[in-house]
Amino acid sequence: MRDIVPIVPEWDKDGREFCLHDAADTAWRSTRHAVDWLESPPKVFQEEYCMSSLGVVTANPADDTIRAIFEHAARIGREQRIDELVRLNADFARDLAGADRCSLWLIDESANELWTKVAHGVVPIRIPLGEGLVGACVREDRVLLVNDARNEPRVLRRVDLKSGYQTEQVLCVPLRAEGKVIGALQLLNKPAGFDEKDGGLLGLVAHFAASAIDGERLRQEAERARLVRHELDLARAVQARLLPERSPTADGLECVGFCRAARTIGGDYYDLLPLPDGRFALTLGDVSGKGIPAAVMMASIQTLLRSLLQHDLRGLDTALADLNRTLYVCSTAERYSTLFCGVISVDRKTLSYVNAGHVPPYLIHRDGRLERLPGGDLPVGLLAESGYEQFSARLEPGDTVVVVSDGIIEARNREGEFWEEEEVERVLLGHPGAAVSELPGLLCDAVDRFAGEAEQYDDMTVVALRIE
């Protein structure tokens, strides 16, 4: 026999190599190889796996091997602990082949390394991805058999030196899950030397091991997904409670707010707030991120801003600066919010506002002219000492102020194309007789026609106010 034999876990009766097929086919072929294994199995294998129910070793080693394989399959089917599953597979591979040790290696993509999930007789080991025989096995996606390790340059001598172990023979089989190599199963030191039948049988055990590992990965991913869904549901509930249940009534104006949340919360919020002195405030913001942290920031902004608007008469620029400093101290670097905050004067003739990085609002005059309100500073919570400038716009009866979130102007279709921002202006100017309460529906309908069957990527929020 050659000292180094690259093989796959499937051989015909003449020893020709075949490609590895799917897992079910591999299991069937590996069992067929077991039937051909007519030599006596290793003593340790006889003692642990080949006993009949009466405690007597059966006469046919091939039958014993098949029985051991199916008993092992039943054993691991009952085991729920992933570490124990992996250990059972490693022990079974070692004993089935009559090897001295077995190690199960997995790829750590983040570190670009291979590491031992199980390693008989040694502490966990890490090596650079691609090094050693096990690295070659993973890189080339094929079984490697070496019966003269002393003359094999790919054997990692430093591992032996560190552990005090002497590697003589090596058999490595790739671990595959969903068509991808995820690691390798490695056997060490079989006095009689490894052969192709060992490779065939080890291929079946590798399938068991890979299935157990991949099953645990899928369970972990499912649990993470469940937790994410739960968090998003909580965040959606918080967001819904923060939004006004109905549009408030106020003398001299008509107002409406609307928010259609995306499937994953995007962080939009708005407020319509009559102030004690007769003024009227409107806000619309978009918090960065998703989930509970974004929802907490929404609640903080609403609470702080409501307090500042109702009790602090120094001006919106000062109020936003105070809000920004508080948010910066209480939030992390990736948490901030765009925010438009405007206040309508008691006589309904002036809109005072600050724009902290939000989409510039639209002002549609009674005579059909449309303008974008100028001004724009940094989002709140981004930098500790951001300054904010207050602007003002003259209002007349019949004028309409419309504020939208970027979920409107950045809507996308299935081809990934963005809705043009000018389309918002066309919709607003194209319905001069529409009531304020109809404007959110007109805008969202236009977005939906453009997006078609594409998933809604972000919250779509509209706040509109008209002077009577």
C-alpha positions as CSV (number, residue, x, y, z in Angstrom):
1,M,0.0,0.0,0.0
2,R,1.2,3.5,-0.7
3,D,2.1,5.6,2.4
4,I,0.0,8.5,1.3
5,V,-3.3,7.7,-0.3
6,P,-5.7,10.5,-1.2
7,I,-9.2,8.9,-1.1
8,V,-12.9,9.6,-0.8
9,P,-15.1,7.5,1.4
10,E,-16.3,5.4,-1.6
11,W,-14.5,2.6,-3.4
12,D,-15.5,0.0,-5.9
13,K,-14.3,-3.6,-5.6
14,D,-11.3,-2.9,-7.7
15,G,-10.2,0.1,-5.6
16,R,-11.1,2.8,-8.1
17,E,-12.1,6.1,-6.5
18,F,-15.6,7.5,-6.8
19,C,-16.9,11.0,-6.0
20,L,-18.8,11.6,-2.7
21,H,-22.5,11.9,-3.3
22,D,-25.2,13.1,-1.0
23,A,-25.4,12.2,2.7
24,A,-28.0,9.4,2.3
25,D,-26.0,7.8,-0.6
26,T,-22.8,8.1,1.4
27,A,-24.4,6.4,4.4
28,W,-25.6,3.5,2.2
29,R,-22.3,3.1,0.5
30,S,-20.4,3.2,3.8
31,T,-22.7,0.5,5.2
32,R,-22.0,-1.6,2.1
33,H,-18.2,-1.3,2.8
34,A,-18.9,-2.6,6.3
35,V,-20.4,-5.7,4.8
36,D,-17.1,-6.3,2.9
37,W,-15.0,-5.9,6.1
38,L,-14.4,-9.5,6.8
39,E,-11.3,-9.1,8.8
40,S,-11.6,-9.2,12.5
41,P,-12.4,-5.8,14.0
42,P,-10.1,-4.3,16.7
43,K,-10.4,-5.9,20.1
44,V,-11.6,-2.6,21.7
45,F,-14.3,-2.4,19.1
46,Q,-15.4,-6.0,19.8
47,E,-15.5,-5.4,23.5
48,E,-17.5,-2.1,23.3
49,Y,-19.7,-2.4,20.3
50,C,-20.0,-6.0,19.0
51,M,-21.8,-7.7,22.0
52,S,-25.1,-9.3,21.4
53,S,-28.0,-8.8,23.8
54,L,-26.8,-11.9,25.7
55,G,-23.3,-10.5,26.1
56,V,-21.7,-12.9,23.5
57,V,-19.6,-11.6,20.6
58,T,-21.4,-12.7,17.4
59,A,-19.6,-14.8,14.8
60,N,-19.7,-12.4,11.8
61,P,-17.6,-9.3,12.2
62,A,-19.4,-7.6,9.3
63,D,-22.7,-8.1,11.0
64,D,-21.2,-6.7,14.2
65,T,-20.0,-3.7,12.3
66,I,-23.4,-3.0,10.8
67,R,-25.1,-3.5,14.1
68,A,-22.6,-1.2,15.8
69,I,-23.2,1.5,13.2
70,F,-27.0,1.4,13.7
71,E,-26.7,1.2,17.5
72,H,-24.5,4.3,17.3
73,A,-27.1,6.0,15.1
74,A,-29.8,5.3,17.7
75,R,-27.5,6.4,20.5
76,I,-26.8,9.8,19.0
77,G,-30.4,10.2,18.0
78,R,-31.3,10.1,21.7
79,E,-28.6,12.5,22.8
80,Q,-29.5,16.2,22.9
81,R,-26.3,17.7,24.2
82,I,-24.1,18.9,21.4
83,D,-20.8,18.4,23.2
84,E,-21.8,14.8,24.2
85,L,-22.9,14.1,20.6
86,V,-19.5,15.2,19.3
87,R,-17.7,13.2,21.9
88,L,-19.7,10.1,21.1
89,N,-18.9,10.4,17.4
90,A,-15.2,10.9,18.1
91,D,-15.1,7.9,20.4
92,F,-17.0,5.8,17.9
93,A,-14.7,6.7,15.0
94,R,-11.6,5.9,17.1
95,D,-12.9,2.5,18.3
96,L,-14.5,1.6,14.9
97,A,-11.2,2.0,13.1
98,G,-9.0,0.7,16.0
99,A,-7.1,4.0,16.2
100,D,-5.4,5.4,19.3
101,R,-6.9,8.8,19.2
102,C,-9.4,10.9,17.3
103,S,-9.8,14.7,17.0
104,L,-12.7,16.7,15.5
105,W,-11.6,19.9,13.9
106,L,-13.9,22.8,13.0
107,I,-13.3,26.0,10.9
108,D,-13.3,29.3,12.8
109,E,-13.9,31.7,9.9
110,S,-13.5,34.8,12.0
111,A,-10.0,33.8,13.1
112,N,-9.1,32.0,9.9
113,E,-8.1,29.0,12.0
114,L,-8.9,25.3,12.6
115,W,-9.7,24.3,16.2
116,T,-10.4,21.0,18.0
117,K,-13.9,20.6,19.2
118,V,-12.8,17.2,20.6
119,A,-9.2,16.0,20.9
120,H,-8.4,12.8,22.7
121,G,-5.4,13.1,25.1
122,V,-4.6,16.8,24.6
123,V,-5.8,20.2,25.4
124,P,-7.7,22.1,22.7
125,I,-5.5,23.0,19.7
126,R,-5.7,25.9,17.2
127,I,-3.7,26.1,14.0
128,P,-3.9,28.4,11.0
129,L,-6.4,27.4,8.4
130,G,-4.7,25.3,5.7
131,E,-1.8,24.0,7.8
132,G,-1.0,20.4,8.5
133,L,-2.6,17.3,7.1
134,V,-6.0,18.3,8.6
135,G,-5.6,21.7,6.9
136,A,-4.9,20.1,3.6
137,C,-7.9,17.8,4.0
138,V,-10.2,20.8,4.6
139,R,-8.7,22.9,1.9
140,E,-8.8,20.2,-0.8
141,D,-12.1,18.6,0.5
142,R,-10.8,15.1,0.3
143,V,-9.7,12.2,2.6
144,L,-6.0,11.9,3.3
145,L,-4.4,8.7,4.5
146,V,-0.8,8.6,5.7
147,N,0.9,5.5,7.2
148,D,4.4,6.9,7.4
149,A,3.9,10.2,9.3
150,R,7.6,10.5,10.0
151,N,8.4,11.2,6.3
152,E,5.3,13.3,5.7
153,P,6.2,17.1,5.6
154,R,2.7,18.2,6.2
155,V,2.5,16.7,9.7
156,L,2.8,19.4,12.3
157,R,5.8,18.4,14.4
158,R,5.3,21.3,16.8
159,V,2.0,19.8,18.0
160,D,3.7,16.5,18.8
161,L,6.6,18.3,20.5
162,K,4.2,20.3,22.7
163,S,2.0,17.3,23.6
164,G,4.7,14.7,23.8
165,Y,2.7,12.4,21.5
166,Q,4.3,10.6,18.5
167,T,2.2,10.6,15.4
168,E,2.8,7.5,13.2
169,Q,-0.3,7.1,11.1
170,V,-3.0,9.7,10.1
171,L,-6.4,9.4,8.5
172,C,-8.4,12.6,7.8
173,V,-11.9,12.9,6.5
174,P,-13.7,16.2,5.7
175,L,-16.8,17.1,7.6
176,R,-19.5,18.5,5.2
177,A,-22.8,20.2,6.0
178,E,-25.1,21.5,3.3
179,G,-22.4,21.0,0.6
180,K,-19.8,23.0,2.5
181,V,-16.7,21.7,4.3
182,I,-17.0,22.8,8.0
183,G,-14.0,20.9,9.4
184,A,-12.5,17.4,9.5
185,L,-12.4,14.2,11.5
186,Q,-8.8,13.0,12.2
187,L,-7.7,9.5,13.4
188,L,-4.2,8.9,14.7
189,N,-2.0,5.8,15.1
190,K,-3.4,2.4,14.1
191,P,-0.7,-0.2,14.5
192,A,-1.6,-2.2,11.4
193,G,-2.0,1.0,9.4
194,F,-5.1,2.6,8.0
195,D,-6.7,1.4,4.7
196,E,-9.5,2.4,2.3
197,K,-12.1,0.5,4.3
198,D,-11.3,2.7,7.3
199,G,-11.8,5.7,5.1
200,G,-15.2,4.4,4.0
201,L,-16.4,3.7,7.5
202,L,-15.0,6.9,8.8
203,G,-16.9,8.8,6.1
204,L,-20.2,7.6,7.7
205,V,-19.1,8.7,11.2
206,A,-18.1,12.0,9.7
207,H,-21.6,12.4,8.3
208,F,-23.0,11.7,11.8
209,A,-20.7,14.2,13.4
210,A,-21.3,16.9,10.7
211,S,-25.1,16.4,11.0
212,A,-24.9,16.8,14.8
213,I,-22.8,20.0,14.6
214,D,-24.9,21.5,11.8
215,G,-28.1,20.6,13.7
216,E,-26.8,22.5,16.7
217,R,-25.9,25.4,14.5
218,L,-29.4,25.5,13.1
219,R,-30.9,25.3,16.5
220,Q,-28.8,28.2,17.7
221,E,-29.7,30.3,14.6
222,A,-33.4,29.5,15.2
223,E,-33.1,30.6,18.8
224,R,-31.3,33.8,17.8
225,A,-34.0,34.5,15.2
226,R,-36.7,33.8,17.8
227,L,-35.1,36.3,20.2
228,V,-34.7,38.9,17.5
229,R,-38.4,38.5,16.5
230,H,-39.4,38.8,20.2
231,E,-37.3,41.9,20.6
232,L,-38.7,43.5,17.4
233,D,-42.3,42.7,18.5
234,L,-41.6,44.4,21.9
235,A,-40.0,47.4,20.0
236,R,-43.0,47.6,17.7
237,A,-45.3,47.6,20.7
238,V,-43.3,50.4,22.3
239,Q,-43.4,52.4,19.1
240,A,-47.1,52.0,18.7
241,R,-47.7,53.3,22.2
242,L,-45.5,56.3,21.6
243,L,-47.5,57.4,18.6
244,P,-50.6,59.5,19.1
245,E,-53.8,57.3,19.1
246,R,-55.7,60.0,17.2
247,S,-54.9,63.4,15.8
248,P,-55.5,66.2,18.4
249,T,-57.8,69.1,17.7
250,A,-56.5,72.6,17.8
251,D,-58.0,76.0,16.9
252,G,-57.1,77.3,13.5
253,L,-55.4,74.2,12.1
254,E,-56.1,70.7,10.9
255,C,-53.4,68.0,11.4
256,V,-52.8,64.3,10.8
257,G,-50.0,61.8,11.6
258,F,-49.5,58.4,10.0
259,C,-46.8,55.7,10.4
260,R,-46.7,52.4,8.6
261,A,-44.0,50.3,10.2
262,A,-41.7,48.1,8.1
263,R,-41.5,44.4,8.9
264,T,-38.4,45.1,10.8
265,I,-38.7,48.3,12.9
266,G,-36.9,51.2,11.4
267,G,-37.3,53.6,14.3
268,D,-39.7,56.3,13.1
269,Y,-41.8,58.3,15.6
270,Y,-43.9,61.5,15.5
271,D,-45.8,63.7,17.8
272,L,-48.6,66.2,17.6
273,L,-48.8,68.3,20.7
274,P,-51.0,71.3,21.7
275,L,-48.9,73.4,24.1
276,P,-50.3,75.1,27.2
277,D,-49.9,78.6,25.8
278,G,-51.9,78.0,22.7
279,R,-49.0,77.1,20.4
280,F,-48.9,73.8,18.6
281,A,-45.9,71.5,18.2
282,L,-45.2,68.8,15.6
283,T,-42.2,66.5,15.5
284,L,-41.0,63.7,13.3
285,G,-37.8,61.7,13.9
286,D,-36.0,58.5,12.8
287,V,-33.8,56.7,15.4
288,S,-30.8,54.7,14.1
289,G,-30.8,51.0,14.6
290,K,-33.7,48.6,15.5
291,G,-35.2,46.7,18.3
292,I,-35.3,47.5,22.0
293,P,-32.4,50.0,22.0
294,A,-34.1,52.1,19.3
295,A,-37.4,51.9,21.1
296,V,-35.8,53.1,24.3
297,M,-34.3,56.1,22.6
298,M,-37.7,56.9,20.9
299,A,-39.3,57.0,24.4
300,S,-36.5,59.1,25.8
301,I,-36.7,61.6,23.0
302,Q,-40.5,61.9,23.3
303,T,-40.4,62.4,27.1
304,L,-37.6,64.9,27.1
305,L,-38.8,66.8,24.1
306,R,-42.4,67.1,25.4
307,S,-41.0,68.4,28.7
308,L,-38.8,71.0,27.0
309,L,-41.5,72.2,24.7
310,Q,-44.1,72.6,27.4
311,H,-41.8,74.2,30.1
312,D,-38.9,75.8,28.3
313,L,-39.6,79.1,26.4
314,R,-36.0,79.9,25.5
315,G,-36.3,78.8,21.9
316,L,-36.2,75.6,19.9
317,D,-32.4,75.9,19.2
318,T,-31.7,75.8,22.9
319,A,-34.2,73.0,23.5
320,L,-32.6,70.9,20.8
321,A,-29.1,71.5,22.2
322,D,-30.2,70.4,25.6
323,L,-31.9,67.4,24.2
324,N,-28.8,66.5,22.2
325,R,-26.5,66.7,25.2
326,T,-28.7,64.5,27.3
327,L,-29.1,61.9,24.6
328,Y,-25.3,61.9,23.9
329,V,-24.5,61.2,27.5
330,C,-27.2,58.5,27.9
331,S,-26.7,56.6,24.6
332,T,-24.0,54.7,22.8
333,A,-22.1,56.0,19.7
334,E,-24.3,54.2,17.2
335,R,-27.5,55.6,18.7
336,Y,-28.7,58.9,17.3
337,S,-31.8,60.3,15.7
338,T,-32.8,62.7,12.9
339,L,-35.4,65.1,14.1
340,F,-37.7,67.8,12.7
341,C,-39.3,69.9,15.4
342,G,-41.6,72.7,14.6
343,V,-43.9,75.0,16.6
344,I,-46.9,76.9,15.1
345,S,-47.5,80.3,16.8
346,V,-50.6,81.1,18.7
347,D,-51.9,83.3,15.8
348,R,-51.1,80.5,13.3
349,K,-49.0,82.9,11.1
350,T,-45.5,81.5,11.9
351,L,-43.8,78.2,11.9
352,S,-40.6,78.1,14.0
353,Y,-38.5,75.0,13.5
354,V,-35.2,73.2,13.9
355,N,-34.1,70.5,11.5
356,A,-31.6,68.0,13.0
357,G,-30.5,66.0,9.9
358,H,-34.1,65.1,8.8
359,V,-35.7,65.2,5.4
360,P,-36.4,68.9,4.6
361,P,-40.2,69.4,4.9
362,Y,-42.6,70.7,2.2
363,L,-44.6,73.9,2.4
364,I,-47.4,74.0,-0.1
365,H,-48.9,77.5,-0.3
366,R,-52.6,78.1,-0.9
367,D,-51.8,79.4,-4.4
368,G,-50.1,76.1,-5.4
369,R,-46.4,77.1,-4.9
370,L,-44.3,74.5,-3.2
371,E,-41.1,75.1,-1.3
372,R,-38.7,73.1,0.7
373,L,-38.0,74.5,4.1
374,P,-34.3,75.3,4.4
375,G,-31.9,74.5,7.3
376,G,-30.3,71.4,8.6
377,D,-28.0,70.4,11.4
378,L,-26.5,67.2,12.8
379,P,-28.8,64.5,14.2
380,V,-29.4,64.6,17.9
381,G,-27.2,62.3,20.1
382,L,-24.4,62.2,17.5
383,L,-22.0,64.7,19.0
384,A,-22.0,66.2,22.4
385,E,-21.8,69.9,21.6
386,S,-23.7,70.1,18.3
387,G,-25.3,73.5,17.8
388,Y,-28.8,74.0,16.3
389,E,-30.2,76.9,14.3
390,Q,-33.8,78.0,14.5
391,F,-35.6,79.0,11.3
392,S,-39.0,80.4,10.7
393,A,-41.6,80.4,7.8
394,R,-44.6,82.7,7.3
395,L,-47.9,80.9,7.1
396,E,-51.2,81.9,5.6
397,P,-54.7,80.3,5.7
398,G,-54.7,77.3,3.3
399,D,-51.0,76.7,3.6
400,T,-50.0,73.1,4.3
401,V,-46.8,71.7,5.9
402,V,-45.9,68.1,5.1
403,V,-43.0,66.3,6.9
404,V,-42.0,62.8,5.7
405,S,-39.5,60.2,6.8
406,D,-36.8,58.7,4.5
407,G,-38.9,55.6,4.2
408,I,-41.0,57.6,1.8
409,I,-38.3,59.3,-0.3
410,E,-36.0,56.2,-0.3
411,A,-38.5,53.6,-1.2
412,R,-37.2,50.9,-3.5
413,N,-38.6,48.5,-6.1
414,R,-37.6,44.9,-6.7
415,E,-34.8,46.1,-9.0
416,G,-33.3,48.2,-6.2
417,E,-34.2,51.5,-7.8
418,F,-35.1,54.4,-5.5
419,W,-38.3,56.4,-5.8
420,E,-37.4,59.9,-7.0
421,E,-37.8,62.6,-4.3
422,E,-39.5,64.8,-6.9
423,E,-42.4,62.3,-7.0
424,V,-43.4,63.5,-3.5
425,E,-43.8,67.0,-4.9
426,R,-45.8,65.7,-7.9
427,V,-48.2,63.8,-5.5
428,L,-48.7,66.8,-3.2
429,L,-49.2,69.3,-6.1
430,G,-51.3,66.8,-8.0
431,H,-54.1,66.8,-5.4
432,P,-54.7,70.4,-4.5
433,G,-58.2,69.7,-3.2
434,A,-57.3,66.8,-1.0
435,A,-58.0,67.0,2.7
436,V,-55.0,66.9,5.1
437,S,-56.2,63.5,6.3
438,E,-55.9,62.1,2.8
439,L,-52.3,63.1,2.2
440,P,-50.6,60.2,4.0
441,G,-52.7,57.7,2.0
442,L,-52.0,59.4,-1.3
443,L,-48.2,59.4,-0.7
444,C,-48.1,55.7,0.5
445,D,-50.3,54.6,-2.4
446,A,-47.9,56.2,-4.8
447,V,-44.9,54.6,-3.1
448,D,-46.6,51.2,-3.2
449,R,-47.3,51.5,-7.0
450,F,-43.6,52.2,-7.5
451,A,-42.3,49.5,-5.2
452,G,-44.6,46.8,-6.5
453,E,-44.0,43.5,-4.7
454,A,-40.8,44.7,-3.1
455,E,-40.6,44.4,0.7
456,Q,-41.0,47.7,2.6
457,Y,-37.4,48.5,3.7
458,D,-38.1,51.2,6.2
459,D,-40.9,52.8,8.2
460,M,-43.1,55.2,6.2
461,T,-44.2,58.2,8.2
462,V,-46.1,61.3,7.2
463,V,-47.1,64.3,9.4
464,A,-49.2,67.0,7.7
465,L,-50.7,70.2,9.0
466,R,-52.9,72.8,7.3
467,I,-53.7,76.3,8.5
468,E,-57.5,77.0,8.4
